[in-house]
Amino acid sequence: MIIFPAVDIQKGKAVRLKKGRADESTVFNDDPVAAALHWQNQGASWLHVVDLDGAFDGTARSFSIVQKICEKLSIPVQLGGGIRDEETARNYIESGVNRLIIGTMAIEDPKGFSALCARFPGRIGVSLDAENGVLKTRGWVSASTLTVDDLLPRLTDAGCAFLIYTDIARDGMQSGANLTMLESLLTKTTIPVLSAGGVATMEDIRAIYPLHSKGPLEGVISGRALYEGTLDLREANAWIAAQS
């Protein structure tokens, strides 16, 4: 199980939101590139980056910062936020991003999403951002009419490479992952799954880890807990390594 430290970019700074709300952000580092390097130096094997401004307005607002992160890091980077067409996807991949996370496009433009998966096989994943069971889009400000179960068959057929499940109510709240929903998802798909939202302590890591026996659990994304020190990346990685 891989722990993905999160670097969320808003107005050029590394921040964390609460429940995805743009007006409830905490700045953790004025320099997202420095934040990315810090997590690499702490032993991260992957980095999770989100262009929050892009997620809200649908454009690659933080492209130059993401490009600098990829240039500086030797570990792979996955990126989400504002990727809603093939040109944007291609530009990010050419800049060094290893894989892309799609949200809005996967729900609102299924044909376009399928074409994107075909164009970049193995590199396109989907963020399943749910509140009260209903998926949200456009930076979590628009509710769809779909649930995770509704969308899964379409994503499988399209060739989706990985899934990120986020319980919006828990995101940035350090209240623990939604283990019930995560387990349910793992039993219904063969696509690798990452859990996001709510992870706060080693106890949360210990609670999530056994779910890898239920299905294709690839990892956990953590942001606020790592920045605030309630979860130590080196300790967590050492504990996971000791389980195998």
CORMO-V454055 format. One record per helix or strand. SS is the DSSP state (H for helix, E for strand). FROM is the first residue (numbers start at 1). TO is the last residue. If there is no record, write none. Layout:
SS;FROM;TO  SS;FROM;TO
This chain:
E;2;10  E;13;18  E;21;29  H;32;41  E;46;51  H;52;57  H;63;72  E;76;80  H;86;94  E;99;102  H;104;108  H;110;119  E;124;131  E;134;137  E;142;147  H;148;158  E;162;167  H;168;170  H;179;186  E;192;196  H;202;213  E;217;222  H;224;228  H;233;243
